[in-house]
Amino acid sequence: MDVLWAGWRMAYIKKAGAEGASKQPCLFCATARLKPGRRNLILAKTPRVLAMLNLYPYNVGHIMIATRRHTASFSELTTEESLELTEWLGRVEIALRREYKPHGFNIGLNLGRVAGAGVLGHLHWHVVPRWNGDTNFMPTTAGTKVLPESLDRTYARVSKALAAMDRRPGKRSRR
């Protein structure tokens, strides 16, 4: 494999640093201070984790799971935060499977603007249910997404599925 070295780029990288601080208040820190419920799109709030619907979903059922503590790096998580985040990723996946029967999921984390992070500085995962053929010509040609369900209805369905898990023994069971 050929390699092209551009040593002069290191000055830019060092100057860019951590991409600079945003002047905007952090979405997740502000949301974590609100009460759970449909009005605030908050599905669950624990001492370490926040689970909420995305106001601008990529697809129906798009949920974001964030740390309550403001941290930008996966490597900065405590063991307890890592475990609880993983637990909530599983709970949300199960709730979405039960309620929507998706064919698959995109579960992702973007660290830094260049990686696609829309909220810099606060670690969060996107859980996006996917179905065969769920992408059509509208996003490509018209820049428009077609979602088959309102956020109100999505909130009702997912919160009901999560609550049902809390009432069952073996909360993470797929049954």
C-alpha positions, 0 to 999 in steps of 0.5 A: 500500500502506498502512503502519502505523508502530509506532516504539515497537517499536524499543525492543523490537528494540534490547533483544532484540538478537541474541536472547540467548545460549543456556545450552545447549552448541551442538549443532553445535560439540559434534557436530563434536568427535565421530567420524564414523559412525552412532553420532553420525549424522555422514556427513562432517566436513571442516576447514570443514563437518559433514554429519549426519543430523537426529535428528528428521527432517522426512522420511526422508533429512533431512540438516543441513550446518553450518559447523565454525566457530561463526558465526550469519550467512551474511555472516560466512562466509569464501569457502572456507567458502561454497564448501565448504558449496555443494559439500556441498549439491550432494554431499548432493543427488546422494546423496539423488537416487541413493538415494531418487529424491525428486521435489524438495527443501526446502533451507533456512537459518533465521537467528534464532528468529523465522525458525524456527531451532532451533539459534541461533547456528550456521549450518546448512542443512536438506536435506529430500527430498520426494515427491508426497503425502509429507504426510498427515493424521498430522502435522496431526491426531495431531502424529505423523510417519510415516517409512518408514525407521529412522535406521540404514538412512538412515545406511547408504544415504546414507553408501554413496552419498556414498562411491561418489561419492568413488570416481568421477571427476567426483564431482558427476556425476548418473550 
